[in-house]
Amino acid sequence: MDEQDLQETIRRARHAEGPELENLIFHHAREVLEALLENPRLGERHLSLLLGRKDLPREMVSAIVQNKQWMRSYALKVAALRHPKLPRYLGLRIMKLIFPFDLLAIARSPGAAPDLKRLMEDSLLAQRESLGSGQRLALARQGTSRIAGGLLNDADGRVIRAALDNPALTEQLVAAALLSGAASTGLAAAAWAHPRWSTSRYVKLALLRSRQLSLARIAAILPDLSLADLKDLAEDRRVAPDIRAYVANLVEMRRKRSPEKGV
């Protein structure tokens, strides 16, 4: 497009309506898109289409979000939060006005900026005390890995079990929850009985260090561990003293039984 054609398209963008206006929303020239923002016929649907363009310049995203009249629309607030180029300070302003499960949907979407996603997760976890058990249960089932991990020490056992069933949850987050000061016997029992987490080496080691398991359950885990893991447990002061002594005896028994292999 030569300069004369570009200037004519910019002029039309400021006054276009109907199908022409909609077509110009997908124009490749930044100058045309900026001119569109001056068009008085630009409505919520047009702005939603603009915000749906992931290549929309950061400055244009900011201009849309800072227009108070446009941002009266809840749908545009949500669309803006989904945009990867939304500035962080503007995202923080909008987040406070979004319902929890819309915030969750945005946090799970692939388009939103990573730093804003993390802040959304933090916001949802901070709100959990004010949410009913049914809402926390839904968050545990549908949430991101961080949200599911943050709900592993919920007071409601159903929420804990739902979080453990969440496919996004990782063994590192389960282990971290077990080793946190807020770890409960409910979490330990649920993780020990869970078909996925009961076979994880990291989770087994965290369970042994959590001081939340009965001796019978501890005895059921120890035979599955390597000699190196047993040595670490015997020296780890997070493990209860009587269990450390028991593990130390087990280490000696294994050494005597397999002196050459050391396993």
N, C-alpha and C positions, 0 to 999 in steps of 0.2 A: 504494500500500500504506500503510494507516494504521499508527500506532505499535504498536497491539496485535498486528496481523498480523506486523509486522516482528519484534517481540520473540519471537513464537511461532516464526517461521522461523529466527531465530538459535538458539533453544533446540534445534530439530530438527537444525540443521546440526552441532551438537556431538556428536550421537549417531546421525545418519542412517547407513544402510547400503544396499547394493545400488543399484537404479535411482534411488532418492530421493537418495542421496549423489551419484551422477553428475549428476543434474539440477541439484543445487544448485551444482555447480562453475561453471555458466553463469549464476548469479544476478547481477542488476545491482547489488545493494546491497553496498557494501564491508564493512559490518558482518557480513553473512552469510558472505562469503568469509573474513574474519578468524576467524569462529567455526569454519569448516571446518578451519582449521589446528590446532584443538584436538581434532579428532575422531581417536580412536585407530585408527579403521578406514581412515584415509587412507593409501593405498599409493602405490607408484611410478607406477602408471598414472594415478591421480587427480592426483598432483602434476605429471605430464607434461602433462595436460590443462590444469591451472591455468597452467603456464608457457607453454602454447601461446596463452594469451590475451594479446594485445599491450597490452590496456588494464589489465592487472593492475597495481595500484599499486606504485611503487618499493619502498615499505616491506615489502610482502608478498613481493616477489621477494627482497629482502634477508633476510627472516625464513626463507624456504625454504632459501636458500643457506647461511645460518649454522647450520642444523640439521645437526650432524655425522652423525647417523644417516641422514638422508635423503641427504646428499651422499656416502655410500658408493657410491651408484649412479652408474656411469659415464654411463648414459643421461640422468640428471638433470643431471649436470655439463654435458653437451652442450646439453641443453634450456635450461639457465640462461644459457649463453654466447650462445645465439641470441636471448635476450630484449633488446629495445631499452632497457629500463629497468634493466638490471643495473648496479649501481654499479661504477665503474672499479676500485676497490681490490679488490673481490671477484672481478671478472673476471680480474685479474692473478693472483690466488691459484689460480683454477681452471685457467687456461691452461697452467700448468706440468704439469698432469696429463693433458693431452689429446694423443692421437696426432697426428703431423704432418698426415696427410691428412684427419682429422676436423677439425682446425684450419683447413685449407684450405677445406673444405666450408662451415664456418661463416663464414669471411672472405668467401666468394663469395655468401652468402645475403643477401637484402635486409633481413632483420629486425634483425640485430645492430647494436649501437651503433657509429657511425662511428669514434669514438676507439679502441674496442676492436678493431675491424677492422684499423686501422692497426698496433696493437700486435701483433696476430696475424701480420700480414705481416712485421713486423720480426723476430718470433720465428722464423718459418719461414726467413727469409733468414739469420738467425744460425745456424741449425742445418744449413745446407747443407753445411758442411765435413764433418759427420758422416754425411751421407747418401750412399748409393751412387749411381753414375751413372744407374742406372735410375730411382731415386726422383727425382733432380734432373730427369731427362728428363720424367717425369710432371708435376712441378711446373711446368716451363717450358711444357708444353702446356696445362695446366689452370689455372694460377695467374691471379691478378688482374693488372692492368696493372703494378702496382708489383713484384710477384714476378717476372713475366716480365722486366721491366726490370732487376731485380737479378741476373738470371741471364745477362745478355747478355755478361758477361765471364767466363763459366765456362771452365774449362780444357778441357772436352770440346766439340769442335766440334758434335757432335750436339745438345747442350743449347742451344748458341747458335742453331742453325738452328730448333730447336723453339720457342724463345722468340720468334724473329722471325716465326714462323708463327702465334703466338698472336693471335687476333682482338682481344683486349683491349688489346694493346700500342699505344702512341701514338708518333707521329713525334717528339714532344718527348723521350720516354724513350730512343728510339733515338739521337737526336742527343746527349743528355746522356751516354749510355754511351760513345759514340765520342769525346767530348771529355774524358772522365774520365782520370785518370792511369793507370787500369787497362786502358784500351782495348788490344785486341790486334789483330794482323794478321788473325787468324781472324774477328773480328767485322767488321772493315772489308771483308774479301773477301766475307763472307756477305751483308752489307748491300748492297754494290755489285751483287751478282748476284741479289738478291731482287727478284721482280717487283713487289712492293708498295713496298718502301723505295727502290729504285733510281730511282723517279720522283718522290720527295718532295724538294721544294726544301730543306727544313730538313736532311734527311739528307745531301743532296748537299753542302751547305755544311759540315756537320760532318765529312764524309769528307775534304774538302779541307783542313780544319784539323787533322785527326787525325794527319797525317804517317805514315799507315799504307798509303797507296795508291802503286802504281807510277806512273811518269810517264805510261805509256800509258793507264792508267785515268783519271788526272787530265785528260789531254788530251781524253778522251772526254766528260767532264762539262762542261768549261768552255764549249763552244759553246751549251749550254742555258741559261746564266746571263745575267741582265740586266746592263747596264752598271753599274748601282748596286751589284749584288752583287760584280762584278769589282773595282770600286774599293775596296770594303770589304776584300776578300781581299788586294789589293795592299798595303794598309796594316796588315794584321793580323799581328802578330809571332808568332802561333801557327802561321802558315803558314811552311813552310820557305823560307829566303832565296832559293834558286834558283827556287822556284815563284812567289814574290812578284814576282821580276824578270820571269819569263815572263808572269805575269798583267798586270803593268804594261805590257809591250809589246803585249799583246792589247788592253788598254784604248785605247792610242794608235792602234792599227790601226782599231779600231771608230770612234773619233772622226773619223779621217781619211776613213773610208768613208761615214759618215753624220753630217757636221758639223751639219746642221740638226736632225735628229731626236734626235741624242745617244743613239742606241741601238745 
